[in-house]
Amino acid sequence: MTVGEALRLLRTQKRMTLARAANNALSTTFLSKVERDQNEITFEKLLAILANLNVDFNEFMYVLHDYERDEQSDFIQRYSHALASKNSILMHQLAVDEEKLASDPYGNQLIHHRHNQLNGFVQGVISNNYPHR
């Protein structure tokens, strides 16, 4: 499923018009073209549309991947576990794994965003002297 197909599916399931889904994030025409895969959408605009649809990013990824867990879901599960347990070793390993993915110049924007978040968290853990597990 494409990003556009997933957005259209979510929007129609919620019985929302293009105008209401686009709201202040982008034009109705542009959203229509995104849904028909005639235009690409930035990550920031995607997040704005998802907010208008009242859909969180994890739900969107689940729909996008035909209702199957994907790499993003696995990452979020590992990240949530590390965060909840304040496990800096696991968090560092996540950062190392993400750094490998982020080093790809053709990698997607989401991977770079996750990598930056992880680095910030690891630095916070180190500076706050959380126990290393």
N, C-alpha and C positions, 0 to 999 in steps of 0.2 A: 504494500500500500504506500502511496506517496504522501507527502506532507499535506498537499492540497486535498487529496481524497480523505485523509483522516480529519482535517478541519471541517470539510463539508459534512462528513458523517456525524461528527459531534454536534455541529450546528443544527443539522436537520433533526437529529434525535432530540434536541432541546427545543425544537420548533421555533427557532430563532431566525429572523430575517437577516439578510446580508448587512443591511444598514445597522441593525442593532448589534450584530457581532463585530462589525468594523468600528462602530461608535467613534471614539476620538483617536483610535490607534492608526487607522489608515482609511483610504477612501473605499467606498463600496465597490467601485469598479476594479480597484487594485485587488481587493479580497476575492472578488469573483474570478479574476485572472489567476490568482494563487490557487484557488480551489480547482481550476481547470488546468493547472500545471503550465500556465502560460507565463507566469512571473514567479521569481523566487522571492522568499521573504527572509528578512534578517532575523536573527535570534531574538533581538529585543522586540521586534514587531510581533513575532510569534508569541512571546510571553504576554504581550499586551492583548492579543486576540484571545489567548487562553484565559486570561483574567476576565475579559468580557464574557466569555462563554462559561465562566465559573468552573473551569477544568484545571486541575493542577498538572504540572509537567509530567509527573509519573503516569497519570491516567492517559495523557496524550501519547506518551511513548508506548504504553501498553496497546492502545488502539492502533498506533502506527505500525507496530510489529505484529499485527493480526492477532491480538490478544494472547501473545506469548511473551514470556520473560525475555529480556534482551540484556545486552551488556550494561546499559544504563541502569536497569533494575538491579542487576547483580552488584554494580558499583554502589548504588544507594543502600542496599542491604548491608554490605560490608562497611560502608561509611557510617551508617546509623549505629551499627554494633560498636564500632571503634569509638564513636562519639559518646554513646551512652555509657560505655565502660571506661571512658577516658584512657583508652589504650593507645599510648603514643607509639608503641612499636608497630601495631597494626596500621595506625594512621600514617606512620612513616613509610611502611611498605606500600600502602595505597598511593602515596605521593611518588614513590619510585616507579611504580607501575604506570601511573599517569604521565610521569616525565618521559618515559619511553614512547608513549603514544603521542604526547604533545611535541616531541622532537621531530615528528613527521611534518615537513613543511606543507603537506597536502592534507593534514589532519583537520578534523572539523572544529568549529568554534566551541562546541560544547566541551570537548576534551580539554582545550586550552583554558576554558573557564573553570572546569573542575580542578585542573592542575593548580591554578592560582588560588582557589579556595583552600585546597589541601595544604599548600605551602603556608598560607596564612594561619591555618589551624595548627599546623605543626609548630610554627614559631610561637603561637600563643601558648601551646602546651609547654614548650620549653621554658618560656619566660615566666609562666605561672607555677612552674615546678610541680606539675602533676606527676603522680607516681608513674614510673615506666613499667608497663606490664608486658 
